[in-house]
Amino acid sequence: MGAPTDPDHALADILRRQHGLISRSQALSIGFNENQIRYRLSRKLWLQVDYRVYRHHLISPSWHAKVLAPCLSLGAVASHRTAAALWELDGFARGRPEILLPKHAGKQRDGIRIHETTLFAERQTTMRMGIPTTGIERTLIDLAKVVPPAKLRQAVDSARLQELVDWPGIGRSFSTHARRGRDGIASMRLYLEDHLGEESIPLSDWSRLVADLLIDAGLPAPELEYTVVGPGYRYVVDLAYPDLRVGIELDSVTWHLNRQSFHGDRRRLNRLQDLGWSMRLFTWEDYSRRPADLVASVRTACRQQRAA
């Protein structure tokens, strides 16, 4: 049997990690009893900063502690512009703390901006500087609701530059929240529509997003960049169900003009259809605004090819 835990040693570790804060439940868990907690409060060795959350009197108050205190008290997470500051995204300073709680939590805190959501389970909580914080993709979606487009662009560009996120991650988070009517989706959609045609974004990233959408809808996983080879030709199809000869092309002027000429692309599609392939062409707008129609079109093509 191991030696009993030293409460003061464990306390020092918690205070170091939590910007001088400890919650009542944490204090009890490391061996303090109610009388010891009350004694420290009465002697002002511990100062109450939120409901059942205390700061050690030797540690000065800080912005990080102000953010963390309601998180410890309410089970909240840092979110929106505060999360952006904790992720160290360009243009976001340590302003008024913002936290996220489940919808109808009904909690208020002076000097704290509280956001409520029905998608609290999608918060992707991670620890940033000792503070529970929304994951980077969720942070970007939340920012789309509260900052102007130029600020959102700055945040996404900063996250990408730091390699905190990639296009598939942003796209998957966007798709999840868009299907559930999340606030801020219109702003994020505009951003993605402006940028998902850039040369710097690999076509394979968009292909994976569409593949994920089809799989989530119950269709088999398509093959990515499937090659159709025959006498005198070699064609690459963005996504394909080879056994059914169903092909899916993701149409972008930038991507397709860089891969081959516009007219050559169309000749390739015609030849594939002559070879018995059922081809479906989609744009980013089809994916972001009409995902159900995209899935239905692919499902119909598979059904028709299976019956042929």
N, C-alpha and C positions, 0 to 999 in steps of 0.2 A: 504494500500500500504506500503510495507516494506521500511526501510531506505536504501538510496543509498549505494552501495558497496564502501568500502574504498579501492582505488587502491593500496595504500602502504601496507595495511594489506594483501590483496590478493596476492600482489607481494611477500611478505615475505613467505607466504605459498607455492607458486610455487617454489621459490628459494630453500626452505628447501627440497622439494620433488625432485627437478631436479638438484641437485648438483650445485646450484648457477646459473643455466641457465634459460632463458626465451626466447621464440620466439616472433617475432613481432606480430603475430596473437594473441598469448596469452595476450600480453600487451594491445592490442587494446580491447580484449574481457573483460578485467577487469577494463577498464575505462581510460587508458592512451590514449592521442591523438598523432597525428604525431609530433606536435611541442614538446611535452614533451619527446617523444622518441629521437628526434634529439638533444634536449638539453642535455639529459643524455649521449648520445654518444659523443657530442662535448666536454663535460666536463670530459670525460673518467670515468664517474660514471658507465656506462655500456660499456663493451668491446666486440666488434664483434668477435665471434669465428667461425662463419659459416654464410652462406647467411641467413640474417634475424634471426639470433640466437645470443643472447648476454649473457655475464657473468657479474655478479655484481663485481665491482672492489674490494670489501672487501672479496670476497671468492676466495681462491686459486684454480688454475687449478688442475684437478685430472684426473686419468685414466677414471673414470666413466663419467665425463663431456666430455672427448674426444670421448667416444663411443656415448654418448647421442646427442651431437651437430648435427652430420649428420642425425641422426634419426629424430630430430625435423625439420631439414631443408628440408629433402628429403622425409619424410614419410617412411623411411627405418626401419628395425629391426636388432638388434644385432643377429649375426648368427655364425655358425661354431665354431671355437675355442674360440671366445669371448663369445658366448652363453654358451659353456661348462664351461668357467670360472665363468660366472654369475650364472649358475646352481650349481656351486661349486663341479664339478666332479673332482675326483682325477687325478692329473697329468696335469691339465690345469691352467696355470698362466695368469696374466694380460699382455698379449703381445700386438702386433700390433692390433688395433681394426679391426674387420671384420663385415660388414653389408650386408644385403640382400635387393635387389631391383628387381622389375619386369624386365624381359628380354628387352633389347634394351633401357633401361632407359638412357644410355649414360652419366652418371654422373661420375665425378672423384673427388677425394679429396686427397691431399697430406697426406701421413702417414696413410691412411685408405685403407684396402683391401676390394674392393667392389665385391660382387658376384651377378650375375644376374640369374634369374630363370623364366621359363614359368609357374611354379607352385607356384607363390607367394601367391595365395589364400589358399594354403595348409600350410602356415607358422605357424598356430596355435598360434598366438601371445599371449604372456602373459607378465606381468610386473615382472622383476627381478631387485631388488635394484633400482627401479624407472626408469628402462630402458626397452622399448619394446623389447622383445626377442622371438626368435622362441621357440615353445613348445618343451618339452623334447624329444618326439618321432621324431619330425622333426629335432631337433638338432643332434640326433644320426645318422639319415639318412645322414645329411649333413657332419658329421664328417667322415663317411665311404668314402667320396670322397677325403678327404684332409689329413688323417692321416694313418699311417701304421696299419696293422691288430692288432698288440700287443697293440697299443694305443686305437684302437676302442674297444678291449676287456676290457681294463681298464675303459673306459668311460661307457660302458654298465653295467659292474659289479658294478661300483660306483653308477649309477642311480638305479639299482635294490636294492643295499644294503640300499640306502636312501629311498627306496619305492617310488621313483618318477615315476616309470614305471613298468609295468608287461609284461609278455610275450604276452598276447592278444594285448596290446597297440603297442608293437614293431611290432608284426606280421601284424596288420592292417595297420600301417603306411608303412611297407615294401611292402605289397601287393598293396596299393594305388599307391605308387611311381613306383613300378616295372611295373605295367600295363601301365605306362605313359613314360617309357624309362628314368627314372631319373638316372643321373650320381651317381656313388657310390653304386649302387644296387648290383653289382657283389661282392664287398667287404662285404656288409651286408649279402648277401646270404651265403657266405662262413662262416661267423661268426655263422649265425643261423643254418646252416647245422652241424657245429661242436658242437653246444650247445643244440639244441632242442631235443636231445636224452638223456639229463642228467636226473638222477633220481629226481633232485630237481625241475623239471618243471612238473607241474601236467598235466596229459593227458587231463583233462577237458579244459585246456587253448587252447590246439591245437584243440580240438573238437569245441570249440566256433569259432575259426578262420575259420575252414572249413564250419561250419554252416553259418557264415557271408558271406562267398564266395558264397555259394549256394543261399542264400537269395538275395544277390546283383545281381545274374544272373537270378532272376525271379522265382526260385523254392520255394515251400513252406518251412517254417521253419521245419527242422527235429527235432525229439526228441533226447535229449542227454542221454546217458547211459540208454537206454531202456531195460527193463528186459523181456525176453521171458521165460515163466514158463510152465512146463508140467509135466506129470508123470515121476519122477526120474531125472528131469533136471531143471536147472535154469541158463540161459545164459544172459549175459549183452552185448548188442551191443552198440558200441561207439556212432553212430548216426543212426537213423532209421526213416523210414516212415512206421509205423505199418500197416496202412490200406492197403498199397500196398505190404507189406512184402518185403521191400527193406532195406537192412542193409549196413552200411558203417563202415569199420574197418580201423583204423589208425595204421599202422604197424611200430613198432620200436622194435628192439631187446631188448633194455633196458626195456621199458615199459612192453612188453609182457612177457619177462622172469621173471620180478618181479611180475606180476599179476598171472601168472600160467605158467606151463611148455610149451615149444615150441610145443611139440606133442599134448598136451591136447588142446592147442589153435586150432590146425588144426582139431582135432576131433570135436570140438565145431562148427567150420565153416561148416564142412561136414554135421553135424546133422541139422544145421539150413537150409542148402540147401535141405536136405531131407524133411524138414518140409514145403518146398515151398518158402523159402526166396531166393531172389536174392541178393547175397553178393558182395560188391565191396571193394577191399583192396587198400589202398593208403599209400604212404610214404611221408615224408616231401618234398622230391624232386619232387613228383607229384604236391604237393601244390605250392611250390615256383617256379618251372621251367615250369610246364605245367598245370596251373590252368584251362585253357579252356578245356583241355582234361579231367580233373577230372570232371568238370561240365557236359560235354557231356556224359561221362560214366554214371553218376548218372541219368541224364535226360533219357538216353536210357533205363536204368534199370526200371525206373518208367513207361515209355511208354510200355515196354514189359509186365510188371506185370499188368498194367491196361488192356492190350489187352488179357491177358491170361484167 
